[in-house]
Each structure stands twice: as C-alpha cells, then as structure tokens.
Amino acid sequence: MKNLLIILLLLPLFTYSQDDLLNEIDSDSTGTEYATAAFKGLKIVNFESTKLVAKKEFTFIVSHRFGSLKNGIDTFFGLDEAVTRLNFVFGITDNFNIGVSRSSFLKIYDVSLKYKLLRQKEGGFPFTVVGYNSILINTALEKANLPLLEFKHRIGYTAQLLISRKIDSNFSLELAPTFFHDNYVVMDNQDNSQYAIGFGGRYKLNKRWSLNADYGYHLNRADNSPFKNPLSIGIDLETGGHVFQMHFTNAQPMNTNGFLGQASGDWSDGNIYFGFNLSRRF
C-alpha cells in the first residue's frame, strides 16, 4: 500500500491552465467549464494548496512564525524567537511551477516542483489534482556534534498528492496524502520514511476575506515522540496583487518535513505560534 502511494504521488501528468489572480476575485465555476479559485493562496496555511503560479509569472512569498505565545512577555509573545522562510516560485507553464526557498529553521534550503494533473470540471471530473515534490538540505547539522555526519545525512524529500474540490462559490476542501523522508532524524526510533494525510479547507467570508484551516495526521510517528500533529487556523486577505495570510499554528517550521515531523506546540496548553504568509506576484 505504501509503495502504491509513493507511485501515485510521483506520477506527473500535465493538463489545463491556471487563471490570473485578479480575474479570480469573487469568481466561481458558474458559467464556466472548469472550477476556479478553490484557493487564492499557494498555501492553505502550512499545506500547499492546489493553486499554481501562472506561466512566466514570478511570486515571492515571505513566511514568518513568531515564537510561542505561551512564554508571554519574556519573549515579547514570541517576537524574540521568530523563524522566517523566503520562497521564490516561477511558473514554467500554467501547469508546472518550480520553487526555491531558504528557511531560518535548521537553515534549510529547499527546491520544489508543483504540477497540475487533473482539473475539476463542471459535470465532469469532480476534483483538482496537483502533485508536489521537494528536496531539502539541512545545513544546520554540525560535524562537531555528529562525528559520522556526511552530506547525504542533510538531505530530505517530500512527495504529495493535493486533491481539492470547490464545493460551491464559498467553500473548498483539500486532501493531501504525503510521503516524506529525512536521512537524519532526531529520534533513533523514528522511521526515516514517514507518512501523513493532510486535511484543509477555505471558507470565503466576503469578496476579499476568507477563513482557512489545515491539519496533518501523522501515520507512523514514534510512540515516545514529543512532536504533535500540526493544526493551523487563520484568515486570508486578498488585495489583487498579493495575498496576506495570518494564522495561529502549533508548528513553527514551515517546510513540509518540518511542520509534519517536528511540530512542537500544543493547542491544549496554549503553546502555539502566530505567523503569516505574504505573497507578492510580479
């Protein structure tokens, strides 16, 4: 079953096109053959959405997570412990994107591919399906602490299948079966290859505001792991040229391997992080 999942996640098939963000504002599938604007941001909160950058379009995303709110004024409600990720995404075609990012969490560099497989069609196929793959390099590992460290131990991989459906003009859902692998894991009894299922949704409040949420259910986390399943809730503000996402989450890392494998916060005791994603299209 796991091998089948990996094959499905890695199988590319390119179809159909992505509409411009400005043209998508307050639009839906009524009167058109294909559903559009299931999500306005490239991410729901932490999870990738099924939206792609258009052909020859360049998008710059600044993602920020402050430290835990639980520490209060001692860390100025997390301001002193912030993590930042810079992500550059370019549309090779309407159906194929390439991205490059750098995160201050573990000094991770990341290269990603995102490609559309199928598109939700009125009276036809009921879902939009997008593939997402990335490879990362953890440059924070130090040989002084890990004498047997080799370059291969810094490498990690991600493969996702993003399956969304625009239920109506206001409501969209997404399912994201995920495989991710880290050649080095913090805990000895944690499998290097890990599996999760992501769930996400968007509800449009009005023309420019929406409520977003996503959650990742880890399928083979070690029994004694201190890490949690990531749960994130926030709002999106659309301003035509960019989308501003503000949210609360229990995961400070922002790359997929990080927020699925190393979410350290806990909603039950207030150990959560405020953050935002700000995307600008050029």
C-alpha positions as CSV (number, residue, x, y, z in Angstrom):
1,M,0.0,0.0,0.0
2,K,2.9,2.4,0.9
3,N,4.6,1.6,-2.4
4,L,1.4,2.3,-4.3
5,L,1.0,5.6,-2.5
6,I,4.6,6.7,-3.5
7,I,4.0,5.8,-7.1
8,L,0.8,7.8,-7.2
9,L,2.5,10.8,-5.6
10,L,5.4,10.8,-8.0
11,L,3.3,10.3,-11.3
12,P,3.2,13.5,-13.4
13,L,0.6,14.2,-16.0
14,F,0.1,17.8,-17.2
15,T,-3.2,19.3,-18.2
16,Y,-5.2,22.6,-18.4
17,S,-4.4,26.1,-17.2
18,Q,-4.4,28.4,-14.2
19,D,-6.4,31.7,-14.2
20,D,-4.9,35.0,-13.2
21,L,-5.4,36.0,-9.5
22,L,-7.0,39.4,-10.4
23,N,-9.5,37.6,-12.7
24,E,-10.3,35.1,-10.0
25,I,-11.5,37.6,-7.4
26,D,-15.1,36.7,-6.4
27,S,-15.4,34.3,-9.3
28,D,-16.6,30.7,-9.3
29,S,-17.4,27.9,-11.7
30,T,-20.8,29.2,-12.6
31,G,-21.0,29.8,-16.4
32,T,-17.5,28.2,-16.9
33,E,-16.5,24.7,-17.7
34,Y,-13.8,24.4,-15.0
35,A,-13.9,25.4,-11.4
36,T,-11.5,28.3,-10.5
37,A,-10.2,29.9,-7.3
38,A,-10.7,27.0,-4.9
39,F,-7.8,28.6,-3.0
40,K,-6.4,32.1,-3.5
41,G,-3.0,31.4,-1.8
42,L,-0.3,28.9,-2.9
43,K,-0.7,27.5,0.7
44,I,-3.8,26.9,2.7
45,V,-1.9,27.7,5.9
46,N,1.1,25.2,6.1
47,F,0.0,22.8,3.5
48,E,0.4,23.5,-0.2
49,S,-2.9,24.3,-1.9
50,T,-3.9,23.2,-5.5
51,K,-3.3,26.8,-6.8
52,L,-0.3,27.3,-9.2
53,V,1.5,30.3,-10.4
54,A,0.6,31.2,-14.0
55,K,3.0,30.9,-16.9
56,K,6.0,33.3,-16.8
57,E,4.8,34.7,-13.5
58,F,7.1,35.1,-10.6
59,T,5.8,35.0,-7.0
60,F,7.8,35.9,-3.9
61,I,6.5,34.5,-0.5
62,V,7.7,35.7,2.9
63,S,6.5,33.3,5.6
64,H,7.1,34.2,9.3
65,R,6.4,32.3,12.5
66,F,6.9,34.0,15.8
67,G,7.9,32.1,18.9
68,S,5.4,30.5,21.3
69,L,2.7,32.8,22.7
70,K,2.9,30.7,25.9
71,N,6.1,32.4,27.0
72,G,4.4,35.8,27.2
73,I,6.2,39.0,27.8
74,D,9.5,37.2,28.5
75,T,10.0,36.7,24.7
76,F,7.6,39.5,23.8
77,F,4.9,36.9,22.9
78,G,7.3,35.1,20.5
79,L,8.9,38.1,18.8
80,D,12.3,37.3,20.1
81,E,12.2,33.7,18.7
82,A,10.9,34.2,15.2
83,V,11.6,32.0,12.2
84,T,11.5,33.2,8.6
85,R,11.2,31.4,5.2
86,L,11.8,33.1,1.9
87,N,10.2,31.3,-1.1
88,F,10.6,32.1,-4.8
89,V,8.1,30.4,-7.2
90,F,8.1,30.7,-11.0
91,G,5.6,29.4,-13.5
92,I,7.4,27.5,-16.3
93,T,3.9,26.8,-17.7
94,D,0.4,27.3,-16.3
95,N,0.6,23.7,-15.1
96,F,4.2,23.5,-13.9
97,N,5.9,25.5,-11.2
98,I,9.4,25.5,-9.7
99,G,10.3,26.9,-6.3
100,V,13.4,27.7,-4.3
101,S,13.3,28.6,-0.6
102,R,15.5,29.2,2.4
103,S,14.3,28.9,6.0
104,S,16.0,30.0,9.2
105,F,14.6,26.9,10.9
106,L,17.6,24.5,10.7
107,K,19.0,26.7,7.9
108,I,17.1,24.6,5.3
109,Y,17.4,25.1,1.6
110,D,14.5,23.7,-0.5
111,V,13.9,23.1,-4.2
112,S,10.3,22.2,-5.2
113,L,8.2,21.2,-8.2
114,K,4.4,21.6,-8.3
115,Y,2.4,20.4,-11.3
116,K,-1.3,20.1,-12.2
117,L,-2.5,16.6,-13.0
118,L,-6.3,17.0,-13.3
119,R,-8.8,19.8,-13.0
120,Q,-12.3,19.9,-11.5
121,K,-14.8,20.2,-14.3
122,E,-18.5,21.1,-14.1
123,G,-20.4,17.9,-14.9
124,G,-17.1,16.0,-15.3
125,F,-14.1,15.1,-13.1
126,P,-15.0,16.2,-9.6
127,F,-11.6,17.2,-8.2
128,T,-8.5,19.2,-9.0
129,V,-5.4,17.1,-8.5
130,V,-1.9,18.5,-8.2
131,G,1.5,16.9,-7.5
132,Y,4.1,18.4,-5.2
133,N,7.7,17.2,-4.8
134,S,10.6,18.8,-3.0
135,I,14.2,18.1,-1.9
136,L,15.8,19.9,1.0
137,I,19.2,20.3,2.6
138,N,19.6,20.8,6.3
139,T,22.7,22.9,6.7
140,A,22.3,23.3,10.5
141,L,23.8,19.9,11.3
142,E,27.3,20.2,12.5
143,K,30.1,17.6,12.4
144,A,31.3,18.6,15.8
145,N,28.0,17.2,17.3
146,L,27.7,14.4,14.8
147,P,31.2,12.9,14.0
148,L,29.9,10.5,11.4
149,L,28.0,13.2,9.6
150,E,28.1,13.0,5.8
151,F,26.4,15.3,3.2
152,K,23.8,12.6,2.5
153,H,22.5,12.9,6.1
154,R,21.5,16.5,5.4
155,I,19.0,15.5,2.6
156,G,15.3,15.2,2.9
157,Y,12.5,14.5,0.4
158,T,8.8,15.2,0.1
159,A,6.1,13.8,-2.2
160,Q,2.4,14.9,-2.0
161,L,-0.8,14.5,-3.9
162,L,-3.0,17.5,-3.4
163,I,-6.7,16.7,-4.1
164,S,-9.2,19.6,-3.8
165,R,-12.8,20.2,-4.6
166,K,-14.6,23.5,-4.8
167,I,-17.9,22.7,-3.2
168,D,-19.6,26.0,-4.0
169,S,-18.5,29.6,-4.6
170,N,-17.6,30.0,-0.9
171,F,-16.4,26.6,0.3
172,S,-13.4,24.5,-0.8
173,L,-11.8,21.4,0.7
174,E,-8.5,19.6,0.2
175,L,-7.0,16.2,1.0
176,A,-3.2,15.7,0.9
177,P,-1.7,12.2,1.3
178,T,2.0,12.8,2.0
179,F,5.3,10.8,2.0
180,F,8.4,12.5,3.4
181,H,11.8,11.1,4.2
182,D,14.7,12.6,6.2
183,N,18.1,10.8,6.0
184,Y,18.7,12.1,9.5
185,V,16.0,12.1,12.2
186,V,16.3,13.5,15.7
187,M,14.9,10.4,17.4
188,D,16.6,7.0,17.0
189,N,13.3,5.0,17.0
190,Q,11.6,7.3,14.4
191,D,11.5,5.8,10.9
192,N,13.3,7.9,8.3
193,S,10.4,7.4,5.9
194,Q,7.2,8.9,7.3
195,Y,3.6,9.1,6.1
196,A,0.8,11.6,6.8
197,I,-2.6,12.7,5.5
198,G,-3.3,16.4,5.3
199,F,-6.8,18.0,5.5
200,G,-7.5,21.6,4.7
201,G,-10.3,24.0,3.8
202,R,-11.2,27.5,2.9
203,Y,-14.5,29.4,3.5
204,K,-14.9,32.7,1.8
205,L,-16.4,35.3,4.2
206,N,-16.7,38.0,1.6
207,K,-15.0,39.2,-1.6
208,R,-11.6,39.6,-0.1
209,W,-11.6,37.7,3.3
210,S,-11.6,34.0,3.9
211,L,-11.2,31.6,6.8
212,N,-8.6,28.9,6.3
213,A,-7.5,25.8,8.3
214,D,-5.4,22.7,7.8
215,Y,-4.4,19.7,9.8
216,G,-1.8,16.9,9.3
217,Y,-2.4,13.4,10.7
218,H,0.9,11.6,11.1
219,L,0.6,7.8,10.3
220,N,3.9,6.4,11.7
221,R,5.1,8.7,14.4
222,A,7.3,7.1,17.1
223,D,5.4,6.2,20.2
224,N,7.5,8.3,22.5
225,S,7.9,11.2,20.1
226,P,7.4,14.7,21.7
227,F,6.1,16.1,18.4
228,K,2.4,16.7,17.6
229,N,0.2,16.7,14.6
230,P,0.1,20.2,13.1
231,L,-3.2,22.2,13.3
232,S,-3.4,25.7,11.9
233,I,-6.2,28.2,11.7
234,G,-6.1,31.6,10.0
235,I,-7.6,34.2,7.6
236,D,-6.7,35.3,4.1
237,L,-6.8,38.9,2.8
238,E,-6.7,39.3,-1.0
239,T,-5.6,42.7,-2.4
240,G,-5.3,41.8,-6.1
241,G,-1.6,41.8,-6.4
242,H,-0.9,39.7,-3.3
243,V,-2.5,37.5,-0.6
244,F,-1.8,38.2,3.1
245,Q,-2.4,35.1,5.3
246,M,-2.5,35.5,9.1
247,H,-2.8,32.5,11.3
248,F,-2.2,30.6,14.5
249,T,-0.4,27.2,14.4
250,N,1.3,24.7,16.7
251,A,4.1,24.2,14.1
252,Q,6.9,26.7,13.8
253,P,8.8,25.0,10.9
254,M,7.4,25.9,7.5
255,N,8.8,23.3,5.1
256,T,6.7,20.1,4.8
257,N,9.1,17.8,6.5
258,G,9.4,20.2,9.4
259,F,5.8,21.0,10.2
260,L,4.7,17.4,9.7
261,G,7.6,15.8,11.5
262,Q,8.6,18.4,14.1
263,A,5.6,20.4,15.3
264,S,6.4,21.0,18.9
265,G,3.5,23.2,20.0
266,D,0.3,22.1,21.8
267,W,-3.0,23.8,21.4
268,S,-4.3,22.3,24.6
269,D,-1.8,24.3,26.8
270,G,-1.6,27.4,24.7
271,N,1.8,26.6,23.2
272,I,1.0,28.0,19.8
273,Y,2.7,30.4,17.3
274,F,1.3,33.4,15.5
275,G,2.5,33.8,11.9
276,F,1.8,35.0,8.4
277,N,2.4,34.2,4.7
278,L,2.7,37.2,2.4
279,S,2.9,36.6,-1.3
280,R,3.6,39.1,-3.9
281,R,3.2,38.5,-7.7
282,F,5.5,40.0,-10.3
